[in-house]
């Protein structure tokens, strides 16, 4: 009968130190939500106006006004529906910070909507980073500004600082 110590296997598996940081994706997009809300409100208003032209009690129903009224209401309806169903296809690039490969990639969508890598830089080739309240500035080795990225929240800022702190100089 042989005895085997199974605790040795459990200790080596639990004591393995894996990197626990997650990738950070930062978009260059402006405030499109406000624009989309305004377009949808205007679209809904135009649709209501298209139907209310026919429901108003004092509206003229003369034979010579009827075709103009029909054309105007159809135009309001088509423009309103198009404003309600508009989808934003933004071609602005995204910055992807990869903790496993320890690199930053700038991805931009091509004409098919698939992301393509435009710029790939290792963390070791970056000159430094400066964090502000709502943005991060990445500098090249020669001190020139490489890119300025908006940060969505303080959590994203902390996650990015954690990734960059080991290999990139963080300026105060």
Secondary structure, DSSP 8 states (H G I E B T S, - for coil): -----THHHHHHHHS--------EEEE----HHHHHHHHHHHHHHHHHHHHHHHH-TT----HHHHHHHHHHHHHHHHHHHHHHS--------EEEEETTTTEEEEEEE-TTS-EEEEEEEEGGG--EEEE-SSEEEEE-TTS-EEEEEE-S-HHHHHHHHHHHTTTS-EE-
